[in-house]
Amino acid sequence: MKFRIDRDALADAVAWTARTLPVRPPVPVLAGMHIQAADRLTLSAFDYEVSAQVGTDIDTEEPGTALVPGRLLAEISRSLPPQPVEVSTDGAKVMLRCGSAKFTLPTMPVEDYPTLPEMPPAAGSVGSDEFAAAVGQVAIAAGRDDTIPMLTGVRVEIEGETVTLASTDRYRLAVRELHWKPERPDFSAVALVPAKTLADTAKSLTAGAEVSIALGGAGGGGEGMIGFAGGGRRTTSRLLDGDFVKYRSLLPSEYAGLAEVQTSPFIEAVKRVSLVAERNTPVRLSFRQGEVILEAGTGDDAQAVEALEATLEGEDIDIAFNPGFLLDGLSATGSDVARLSFTTPTKPAVLTGKPPEEGADPNYRYLIMPVRLSG
């Protein structure tokens, strides 16, 4: 094997593929990055759960394959001087030359490397930036407790031209709807994708204009898998098992009150006031006509109070939230104005951005459980 490649192209392709390398590989070969040089360079990584593969242009002198320590290759590629890189094999070694720098890497047995899973059939495509933003809005509410695997996932529901993403950790729920272009107008599917994998993947596929989503159907190829491709990169992930909560029933159908606050000042005020909120203590919000008063801390502890302009429809209300959960939701609304809809101080409130047209349904909803106030 012998080929030449632009230094930045190599560093970019290696860094993206290395994201999938397992920290503690169950078998040694999974720490390797698979290199295949033919008309193009193909780099692959796999940990039995997630696979990553990227293709990029090279000048090939001798085609071939090799398996090298992936993280070491990533560190070397990142630190090379800005000159073309020549990669070649020499017996059981892989040589990298870049300017006056020369590296020799050991190889692992290519024949022991597992075959990457096939990409499921393409189901449709969506704008990469919108997809990354939507996944980011929803993944924040996913659970992080691996003992309840289904709560660590994002539920992806596809019905015709609408994709609905939802996640919950039992204390909050995030739901985002977006339009996409299905391969078939009657396409319908449901998948539960690990939230961290989905978030990392969506963020890393914004180099291309669109992301193609591939889903395995019952009995068809790629069952139990989801695939994403864009900008010469493709990745697959195993789906999570288990029944996701019936989240639609958690969203209130009507509200007793509605408040609107400018999002950016609200975020800054919550950050300031929560500085005195001890671990697991809430920030209290008192909505009155024309203002909201934020408070944290009690008794002999440090205390903070701040008032902001707000509009309120409905009766005055005092409600309290975990400040971290509230900040996550405010930061995700993607709107200059945050709208908080509530029923009672002890029932879930729903945070949205202000819809572009009055009466339009928001495409993002963040339901948050209040913290009960004593006394």
Secondary structure, 3 states (H helix, E strand, C coil): CEEEECHHHHHHHHHHHHCCCCCCCCCHHHHEEEEEECCEEEEEEECCCEEEEEEEECEEEECEEEEEEHHHHHHHHHHCCCCCEEEEEECCEEEEEECCEEEEEECCCHHHCCCCCCCCCEEEEEEHHHHHHHHHHHHCCCCCCCCCHHHHEEEEEEECCEEEEEEECCCEEEEEEEECEECCCCCEEEEEEEHHHHHHHHHHCCCCCEEEEEECCCCCCCCCEEEEEECCEEEEEECCCCCCCCHHHHCCCCCCEEEEEEHHHHHHHHHHHHHHCCCCCCEEEEEECCEEEEEECCCCCCCEEEEEECEEECCCEEEEECHHHHHHHHHHCCCCEEEEEECCCCCCEEEEECCCCCCCCCCEEEEECCCCCCC
